[in-house]
Amino acid sequence: MSNSATISRPTAGADYSAELQNIRRLIYLYLFLLIIEGALRKWIVPQFSNPLLLVRDPVVLAIYFLAWRARVFPRNTFISSLAIIGVLSWIVSIFLLDPYVPMSRILLVTAYGFRSNFLHLPLIFIFARVFDADDVRKIGWWILLGMIPMSLLMALQFHSAPESFINRTVGLGEGEQITAGGGKIRPPGTFSFISGPIYYITGATAFVLYGSLRRATYGSWLLLGAGCGVLLAIVVSGSRSLVVSAASADSVNRLDKILRPSCTMGRRVTISSATTTKTKLLPKRSSASGRTSNTITSENTTSRTETTSERLPETTIARRTLQPAPRSNQLR
């Protein structure tokens, strides 16, 4: 299956060193593990559920190490604040738990808390340092492709009994997924819990909107399949958070169109049919009544019709080279 996303060649100034390529590969591996981690913990090797919870940590640490060597590790106020808050939280937790829990357990529990709350946050800044627009479009292509089987799996989970194999929880326990009422669960797809599909489907919604506005980016079959998958997943999810998150992606797009009418997400809106009238005064000539009048010449020039049918305010000036019309249009 070929990737239908429009991929441009690297620019001459782009740094495609071996270390940056390795960082990109590790990020792809990280995203892949993020999606299938729940499937591994629930269905394939549930006996290793606890170790698999940390399966992405070595990958993210390797990314940080290579990013530091390549000088693309983020050094900004957000990261500094994150480090300060994380260290202070760790210290406060140790002092609060010291009278009640042995120190060995305190260090273990607080270290895991630090990992869960702070370790993976700097990764989003590295994304922006090593990825370009083509990399993001490729990730979006795979997210849209995965949305199709993900929605079908969620529909199957929704219609299956809560105690069925496909709806089992992580590990070897006898627990059940979160229920949505009426004897139905909130289907987690390949993730461990419903929180995974919330973020995945929200991202898929954003890429569906992006691809709809830029038709040449993704194939029509992919947008149609992923769009139907998003709707199906929202219907069977039983999650209000998913509905709000997916709606917020559309709201951001609409707000962007309101605040910047000349620019939509991923596409510059150009004037569909702009007519500019240029007037100039010719030498004065006498009229039949003996009065002196000015002959006004009107030259209508029309810019080329663009791909969009949207019409901007009349005050917008076309940024196209205007081609003069034949001289026969003059008013004599």
C-alpha positions as CSV (number, residue, x, y, z in Angstrom):
1,M,0.0,0.0,0.0
2,S,1.6,3.2,-1.1
3,N,1.6,6.4,0.9
4,S,-0.5,8.9,-0.9
5,A,0.7,11.9,1.1
6,T,2.5,14.5,-0.9
7,I,6.1,14.3,0.1
8,S,8.6,16.9,-1.1
9,R,12.3,16.5,-1.4
10,P,14.5,17.7,1.5
11,T,15.7,21.3,1.1
12,A,19.4,21.9,0.6
13,G,19.7,23.5,4.0
14,A,18.0,20.7,6.0
15,D,20.2,18.8,8.4
16,Y,19.7,15.1,7.7
17,S,22.6,13.8,9.8
18,A,22.7,10.3,11.0
19,E,21.8,11.3,14.6
20,L,18.7,13.1,13.5
21,Q,17.6,10.2,11.4
22,N,18.1,7.9,14.4
23,I,16.0,10.3,16.5
24,R,13.2,10.2,13.9
25,R,13.3,6.4,13.8
26,L,13.1,6.2,17.6
27,I,10.1,8.6,17.6
28,Y,8.3,6.4,15.1
29,L,9.1,3.4,17.3
30,Y,7.8,5.3,20.3
31,L,4.5,6.1,18.6
32,F,4.1,2.5,17.4
33,L,4.6,1.2,21.0
34,L,2.2,3.7,22.3
35,I,-0.6,2.4,20.0
36,I,0.0,-1.4,20.5
37,E,1.1,-1.3,24.2
38,G,-2.4,-2.1,25.3
39,A,-2.8,-5.0,22.9
40,L,0.4,-6.5,24.2
41,R,-0.7,-6.1,27.8
42,K,-4.3,-7.4,27.3
43,W,-4.2,-10.1,24.6
44,I,-0.7,-11.2,23.5
45,V,1.5,-11.4,26.7
46,P,-0.7,-10.4,29.6
47,Q,1.7,-12.1,32.0
48,F,4.2,-9.3,31.3
49,S,1.7,-6.5,31.7
50,N,3.6,-4.7,34.4
51,P,7.0,-4.7,32.6
52,L,5.4,-3.6,29.4
53,L,4.0,-0.6,31.2
54,L,7.6,0.7,31.0
55,V,8.4,-0.5,27.5
56,R,8.5,3.1,26.1
57,D,10.8,4.5,28.7
58,P,14.1,3.1,27.3
59,V,13.1,4.5,23.9
60,V,12.4,8.0,25.2
61,L,15.6,8.0,27.2
62,A,17.5,7.1,24.0
63,I,15.8,9.9,22.2
64,Y,16.8,12.4,24.9
65,F,20.4,11.2,24.8
66,L,20.7,11.5,21.0
67,A,18.9,14.9,21.1
68,W,21.4,16.2,23.6
69,R,24.3,15.0,21.5
70,A,22.7,16.6,18.4
71,R,22.0,19.8,20.3
72,V,18.3,19.7,19.6
73,F,17.2,19.0,23.2
74,P,14.9,21.8,24.2
75,R,16.3,24.5,26.5
76,N,13.5,26.8,27.3
77,T,11.4,28.2,30.1
78,F,8.9,25.3,29.9
79,I,11.5,22.6,30.3
80,S,13.2,24.6,33.2
81,S,9.9,25.0,35.0
82,L,9.0,21.4,34.4
83,A,12.3,20.2,35.9
84,I,11.9,22.5,39.0
85,I,8.3,21.4,39.6
86,G,9.2,17.7,39.1
87,V,12.1,17.8,41.6
88,L,10.2,19.8,44.2
89,S,7.2,17.4,43.9
90,W,9.6,14.4,44.4
91,I,11.2,16.0,47.5
92,V,7.8,16.9,49.0
93,S,6.5,13.5,48.5
94,I,9.4,11.9,50.2
95,F,9.0,14.1,53.3
96,L,5.3,13.5,53.5
97,L,5.4,9.8,53.2
98,D,8.5,9.2,55.3
99,P,6.6,8.8,58.7
100,Y,4.3,6.1,57.2
101,V,6.1,4.1,54.5
102,P,9.6,2.6,54.4
103,M,12.1,4.7,52.5
104,S,12.7,2.0,49.9
105,R,9.1,1.9,48.9
106,I,8.9,5.7,49.0
107,L,11.7,6.0,46.5
108,L,10.2,3.4,44.2
109,V,6.7,4.9,44.3
110,T,7.8,8.5,43.9
111,A,10.2,7.6,41.1
112,Y,7.3,6.0,39.2
113,G,5.2,9.0,39.8
114,F,7.9,11.3,38.5
115,R,8.2,9.0,35.4
116,S,4.4,9.1,34.8
117,N,4.0,12.9,35.3
118,F,7.2,14.4,33.9
119,L,9.5,12.1,32.0
120,H,7.7,12.1,28.7
121,L,6.7,15.7,28.5
122,P,9.9,17.1,26.9
123,L,9.5,14.8,23.9
124,I,6.9,17.0,22.3
125,F,9.5,19.8,22.0
126,I,11.9,17.4,20.3
127,F,9.1,16.6,17.8
128,A,9.2,20.2,16.6
129,R,13.0,20.2,16.4
130,V,13.5,17.1,14.2
131,F,10.3,16.8,12.2
132,D,9.3,18.9,9.3
133,A,5.9,19.3,7.6
134,D,6.4,16.2,5.4
135,D,7.1,14.1,8.5
136,V,3.9,15.3,10.2
137,R,1.9,14.5,7.0
138,K,3.4,11.0,6.9
139,I,2.4,10.4,10.6
140,G,-1.0,11.7,9.8
141,W,-1.3,9.3,6.9
142,W,-0.7,6.3,9.2
143,I,-3.0,7.6,11.8
144,L,-5.8,8.0,9.3
145,L,-5.1,4.5,8.0
146,G,-5.1,3.0,11.5
147,M,-8.4,4.8,12.3
148,I,-10.3,2.4,10.0
149,P,-9.5,-0.9,11.8
150,M,-9.5,0.9,15.1
151,S,-13.1,2.0,14.7
152,L,-14.2,-1.4,13.7
153,L,-12.5,-2.9,16.7
154,M,-14.2,-0.4,19.0
155,A,-17.6,-1.3,17.5
156,L,-16.9,-5.0,18.0
157,Q,-15.9,-4.3,21.6
158,F,-19.0,-2.2,22.2
159,H,-21.3,-5.0,21.0
160,S,-19.5,-7.8,22.8
161,A,-20.2,-8.8,26.4
162,P,-18.1,-7.1,29.1
163,E,-16.5,-10.4,30.2
164,S,-15.5,-11.5,26.6
165,F,-11.9,-12.0,25.6
166,I,-11.9,-8.9,23.4
167,N,-12.9,-6.7,26.4
168,R,-10.5,-8.1,28.9
169,T,-8.3,-5.7,31.0
170,V,-4.6,-5.6,31.2
171,G,-2.8,-8.4,33.1
172,L,-4.2,-11.7,34.3
173,G,-6.8,-10.2,36.6
174,E,-10.6,-10.6,36.4
175,G,-11.4,-6.9,36.2
176,E,-13.6,-5.2,33.6
177,Q,-13.4,-2.1,31.4
178,I,-15.2,1.0,32.4
179,T,-18.9,0.7,31.7
180,A,-21.0,3.1,29.7
181,G,-24.4,1.9,30.9
182,G,-26.8,-0.6,29.5
183,G,-24.3,-3.5,30.0
184,K,-21.9,-1.9,27.5
185,I,-18.3,-1.0,28.1
186,R,-16.3,2.0,26.8
187,P,-14.2,0.3,24.1
188,P,-10.5,1.0,24.5
189,G,-9.5,-0.3,21.0
190,T,-5.9,-1.4,21.1
191,F,-5.2,0.8,24.1
192,S,-5.4,-0.2,27.7
193,F,-8.2,2.1,28.6
194,I,-10.7,4.5,27.0
195,S,-8.2,7.4,27.5
196,G,-6.1,6.1,24.6
197,P,-8.8,6.3,22.0
198,I,-9.8,9.8,23.2
199,Y,-6.4,11.2,22.2
200,Y,-6.0,9.0,19.1
201,I,-9.4,9.9,17.6
202,T,-9.0,13.6,18.3
203,G,-5.7,13.5,16.4
204,A,-7.4,11.6,13.5
205,T,-10.1,14.2,13.5
206,A,-7.6,17.0,13.1
207,F,-5.9,15.2,10.2
208,V,-9.3,14.5,8.5
209,L,-10.0,18.2,8.6
210,Y,-6.5,19.0,7.3
211,G,-6.8,16.5,4.5
212,S,-10.3,17.8,3.6
213,L,-9.0,21.3,3.2
214,R,-5.9,20.2,1.2
215,R,-7.3,17.6,-1.1
216,A,-3.9,16.8,-2.7
217,T,-2.4,15.7,0.7
218,Y,-4.3,12.4,1.2
219,G,-6.4,10.2,-1.0
220,S,-10.1,10.6,-1.1
221,W,-10.6,6.9,-0.1
222,L,-8.4,7.4,3.0
223,L,-10.3,10.6,4.1
224,L,-13.6,8.9,3.5
225,G,-12.7,5.8,5.4
226,A,-11.0,7.6,8.3
227,G,-13.9,10.1,8.5
228,C,-16.5,7.4,8.7
229,G,-14.2,5.6,11.3
230,V,-14.1,8.8,13.4
231,L,-17.9,9.1,13.4
232,L,-18.3,5.4,14.2
233,A,-15.8,5.5,17.1
234,I,-17.5,8.6,18.6
235,V,-20.9,6.8,18.5
236,V,-19.8,3.6,20.2
237,S,-17.2,5.2,22.6
238,G,-19.7,6.2,25.4
239,S,-17.3,8.9,26.3
240,R,-18.2,12.5,26.7
241,S,-14.6,13.5,26.7
242,L,-14.1,12.1,23.2
243,V,-17.1,14.0,21.9
244,V,-15.8,17.3,23.4
245,S,-12.2,16.7,22.2
246,A,-13.3,15.8,18.6
247,A,-15.6,18.9,18.6
248,S,-12.8,21.1,19.8
249,A,-10.6,20.1,16.8
250,D,-13.4,21.3,14.5
251,S,-14.0,24.4,16.6
252,V,-10.3,25.4,16.4
253,N,-10.5,25.1,12.6
254,R,-13.6,27.3,12.4
255,L,-12.1,29.8,14.8
256,D,-9.0,30.0,12.6
257,K,-11.2,30.7,9.5
258,I,-13.0,33.5,11.4
259,L,-9.9,35.2,12.8
260,R,-7.9,34.7,9.6
261,P,-10.3,34.7,6.7
262,S,-7.5,34.8,4.1
263,C,-6.0,31.6,5.5
264,T,-7.5,28.2,6.4
265,M,-5.7,25.3,8.1
266,G,-3.2,24.0,5.5
267,R,-4.5,26.1,2.6
268,R,-4.2,29.6,1.5
269,V,-7.5,30.9,0.3
270,T,-7.1,33.0,-2.9
271,I,-9.6,35.2,-4.7
272,S,-11.8,33.1,-7.0
273,S,-12.6,35.8,-9.4
274,A,-11.1,39.2,-8.7
275,T,-11.7,42.0,-11.0
276,T,-9.7,45.2,-10.7
277,T,-10.7,48.3,-12.5
278,K,-8.0,50.7,-13.4
279,T,-8.9,54.2,-14.5
280,K,-6.9,56.8,-16.1
281,L,-7.7,60.2,-17.5
282,L,-7.1,60.8,-21.2
283,P,-6.3,64.2,-22.7
284,K,-9.3,66.6,-22.5
285,R,-11.6,66.9,-25.4
286,S,-14.6,69.1,-26.1
287,S,-18.1,67.6,-25.9
288,A,-21.1,68.5,-28.1
289,S,-22.4,70.9,-25.5
290,G,-19.1,72.8,-25.5
291,R,-18.1,71.7,-22.1
292,T,-14.7,70.1,-21.4
293,S,-15.0,66.6,-20.2
294,N,-12.6,63.8,-19.4
295,T,-12.8,60.5,-21.2
296,I,-12.4,57.7,-18.7
297,T,-10.9,54.5,-19.9
298,S,-11.8,51.4,-17.9
299,E,-9.6,48.3,-18.2
300,N,-11.0,45.3,-16.6
301,T,-8.5,42.7,-15.6
302,T,-9.4,39.4,-14.1
303,S,-7.0,37.1,-12.2
304,R,-7.0,33.4,-12.8
305,T,-9.6,31.3,-11.1
306,E,-8.2,29.4,-8.2
307,T,-9.3,26.0,-6.7
308,T,-11.6,27.5,-4.1
309,S,-15.0,29.0,-4.6
310,E,-14.9,31.1,-1.5
311,R,-15.1,34.8,-2.0
312,L,-13.2,37.2,0.2
313,P,-14.2,40.8,1.1
314,E,-14.1,43.2,-1.8
315,T,-11.3,45.2,-0.1
316,T,-8.9,42.2,-0.6
317,I,-6.4,42.9,-3.3
318,A,-5.4,40.0,-5.6
319,R,-1.8,39.1,-5.4
320,R,-1.6,38.0,-8.9
321,T,-0.1,39.8,-11.9
322,L,-3.0,41.4,-13.7
323,Q,-3.2,40.8,-17.4
324,P,-4.8,43.8,-19.3
325,A,-7.9,43.1,-21.4
326,P,-8.1,44.0,-25.1
327,R,-8.2,47.6,-26.0
328,S,-11.7,47.2,-27.5
329,N,-13.1,47.3,-23.9
330,Q,-12.4,51.1,-23.7
331,L,-15.4,53.4,-23.4
332,R,-15.0,56.1,-26.0
